[in-house]
Amino acid sequence: MLKPVTLVTPVTASAPGDDVAPVLKAEVKALDFYYGSFHALKGVNMPVYDRKVTSLIGPSGCGKSTLLRCFNRMHDLYPGNRYAGGGIVLQPDNTNLLSDDVDPIEVRMRISMVFQKPNPFPKTIFENVAYSLRVRGMRNKSELEDRVQSALKGAALWNEVKDRLGELGANLSGGQQQRLCIARALASDPELILFDEPTSALDPIATASIEELVMELKERVSILIVTHNMQQAARISDYAGYMYMGELIEFGVTDQIFIKPQKKATEDYITGRFG
Amino acid sequence: MLKAPDLQAIRQIIARAKRWDMLFSVLGILSLMVGVLSFCVLFADMAIKGVPRLEWEFFTSFPSRRAANAGILSAWVGTVLVMMVTALAAVPVGIAAGVYLEEYAPKNWVTGLIEINITNLAGVPSIVYGLLALGLFVYQFGLGQSILSAGLTLALLILPVVIVATREAIRAIPQMIREGSYACGATTWQTVRDHILPYSSAGILTGVIIGMARAIGETAPIITIGALTFIAFLPPAPFAGDPPAGMFDWLFAPFTVMPIQMFNWTSRPEAAFTVNAAAAGFVLVFMTLAMNGLAIYLRYRLRKNIKW
């Protein structure tokens, strides 16, 4: 059951250079989460805005990936994980994603995910992207082809692979594989895409292309990204949250978090005095 | 001034350590030879005795009181039919059980107990399976001393092998592939059907064939359930009788298999029958090796397209 909670509203609600007030896409409310007996998330409150990039930063083990994986109920795959209170409310339909009544598969059909290490299936490039459509029951060949093509274009991979759609995904370079995974996440037209340190296994050039892509994608989809790389958070996100020991210490417009953090702990981490 | 290293001492230490390397590799080669050579000697002895006997008639004749006329027709046909039943029963059941244990079963003490017992089952002597089958299939279910009873008995015998091979093949699939599938919105069944089974098929197939290669040489459980030792007719051809009931007549036919034919011949006093037994043994070993060869080839073929 979701207890009614009052949300801590961020200090500044609009991104710089953006006069329109941002629309709420999802809201984490007083979320508690346990791995067995380990209290991994402690009363986290955080908004995610529609068609903005929201980044989560913080030292290893602070709970940022744990929070991200709550959004598509990945924790449900393993025994011993427990959502212990609060929830994540997805808009516009006001659904609590963590409610027992909500099927995790329904959540994953609305919110897709890109992982830390590129994980293409050992199938062809085409079938990798088509898979998220096939699980949705799409069988029509020409429709599949259209959607795969537009997803690959959306992931800035089409020009590199259009003549080799029948090759194995594993034959691509690391950066291409990660863009293939982004295309797979994009093909189903999700409302929100989760990125779990998507560039930590990539070289700087591939990283730059993924970052550019993320910024293009926010035109059409909300993005929540976990990153170890603070420059990356500063470069690509509109909003940023700093987490430490399972708590969200500070959340706000990225520029403000990086230039004028309100909390001493955030400032220490960002300036490299800690972490 | 550079300090001169005591090269002499270092080299002595290395030389001493390397003697152990040398010693172990010699021991290793000797141990390996025990296995390889004894198989080669046995196989060569059988081949020298038996191969001259391998004419076309040997494969197309029934057993006979005259050694020179006797053949293995009913034995190899029986073996092929029994193996068919074994595969049809053990493969789907074994794979389903393995997939259930890996992908569906909750990880608790009940599953743990089942897992331990499956491993133990693989070590149960085959004659025990024969006794079980005699009571259960032959009498309780009234299947008689038939191809069906024998096939099901051997299926029980290799079921643990198939289950363990399936589980090991499934465990080799990285967790990130599963997570990728679930993140796309797949159900557990879709994940199993589209990812787990295709990516583990090489390992599963290898396990199935190795299990079958074990079953093909089993004699004790087949004797226990009452295979005939002298049989001069063939079972009806599979699926050829009048449908629907007649199609399955072959399942209930009496039969013999290769190892039993061999056993029968080796217990005869005449030397000519020993030659027949050697020839049949050669065919049986060849069948087993061919199955193992097929397993290696299929594993190579199927794994070529799987890279993580």
Boltz contact constraints between the chains, C-beta under 6 A:
constraints:
  - contact:
      token1: [A, 79]
      token2: [B, 107]
      max_distance: 6.0
  - contact:
      token1: [A, 105]
      token2: [B, 185]
      max_distance: 6.0
  - contact:
      token1: [A, 108]
      token2: [B, 183]
      max_distance: 6.0
  - contact:
      token1: [A, 108]
      token2: [B, 185]
      max_distance: 6.0
  - contact:
      token1: [A, 109]
      token2: [B, 185]
      max_distance: 6.0
  - contact:
      token1: [A, 113]
      token2: [B, 183]
      max_distance: 6.0
  - contact:
      token1: [A, 119]
      token2: [B, 176]
      max_distance: 6.0
  - contact:
      token1: [A, 119]
      token2: [B, 180]
      max_distance: 6.0
  - contact:
      token1: [A, 122]
      token2: [B, 306]
      max_distance: 6.0
  - contact:
      token1: [A, 131]
      token2: [B, 184]
      max_distance: 6.0
  - contact:
      token1: [A, 132]
      token2: [B, 184]
      max_distance: 6.0
  - contact:
      token1: [A, 135]
      token2: [B, 184]
      max_distance: 6.0
  - contact:
      token1: [A, 135]
      token2: [B, 185]
      max_distance: 6.0
  - contact:
      token1: [A, 135]
      token2: [B, 186]
      max_distance: 6.0
  - contact:
      token1: [A, 135]
      token2: [B, 190]
      max_distance: 6.0
  - contact:
      token1: [A, 170]
      token2: [B, 307]
      max_distance: 6.0
